[in-house]
């Protein structure tokens, strides 16, 4: 019988290293709800799951044509319909 491997959790410094984003950008994304930590260390440091890399990739791509608030709404909805609307109409719903 084999135990399931626990998911890897990444410290903020590792996210900085692997993504090239600054600590402040990652902190802002967390405050805006674009990304969220999966856990915290005993000393209160944020830990992020492996899925954060895909999420950051999506945010980076969406930033080319959307504001951070629009991106948050899009990611919250999961919304293909949101992307189909002309820019500027997304936030009028």
C-alpha positions in Angstrom: 0.0 0.0 0.0 1.4 3.4 -1.0 0.5 6.6 0.6 -0.5 9.5 -1.7 2.2 12.1 -2.1 1.2 15.4 -0.5 1.0 18.3 -2.9 4.0 20.6 -3.1 3.5 24.0 -1.4 5.6 27.0 -2.5 6.8 29.9 -0.4 6.5 33.4 -1.8 10.3 33.5 -2.6 9.9 30.4 -4.8 7.0 32.1 -6.7 9.2 35.1 -7.2 12.0 32.9 -8.5 9.9 30.8 -10.8 7.6 33.5 -12.2 9.8 36.6 -12.2 7.0 38.6 -10.5 7.8 40.8 -7.5 6.8 40.2 -3.9 4.6 43.3 -4.1 2.8 42.1 -7.3 2.1 38.7 -5.7 0.9 40.4 -2.5 -1.4 42.6 -4.5 -2.8 39.7 -6.4 -3.5 38.0 -3.1 -5.2 41.1 -1.7 -7.3 41.4 -4.9 -8.4 37.7 -4.7 -6.7 36.8 -8.0 -4.6 34.2 -6.2 -4.9 32.7 -2.7 -2.7 30.8 -0.4 -3.3 27.2 0.2 -1.8 27.2 3.7 0.4 29.1 6.1 3.5 28.1 8.0 3.5 28.1 11.8 5.1 31.5 11.6 2.3 32.8 9.3 4.1 32.8 6.0 1.9 32.2 3.0 2.2 28.9 1.0 0.8 28.5 -2.4 -0.3 25.3 -4.2 1.0 24.0 -7.6 -2.2 25.4 -9.3 -1.0 29.0 -8.6 1.4 28.8 -11.6 -1.5 28.1 -14.1 -3.5 30.9 -12.5 -0.6 33.4 -12.7 -0.1 32.4 -16.4 -3.8 33.1 -17.1 -3.6 36.4 -15.3 -0.5 37.4 -17.3 -2.3 36.6 -20.5 -5.5 38.4 -19.5 -3.6 41.5 -18.5 -2.9 42.2 -22.1 -6.6 43.2 -22.6 -8.2 43.5 -19.2 -7.8 45.3 -15.9 -7.1 43.4 -12.7 -10.6 44.0 -11.5 -12.0 42.6 -14.8 -9.7 39.6 -14.5 -10.9 39.0 -10.9 -14.5 39.0 -12.1 -13.6 36.7 -15.0 -11.8 34.2 -12.9 -14.6 34.3 -10.2 -17.2 33.5 -12.9 -14.9 31.2 -14.8 -16.6 33.1 -17.6 -16.3 32.6 -21.4 -19.3 34.9 -21.8 -17.3 37.6 -20.0 -14.6 37.5 -22.6 -17.1 37.7 -25.5 -18.3 41.2 -24.4 -16.6 44.3 -25.9 -14.0 45.8 -23.5 -15.7 48.1 -21.0 -19.0 46.3 -21.0 -17.8 43.6 -18.7 -18.1 45.7 -15.5 -21.6 47.1 -16.3 -23.6 44.0 -15.4 
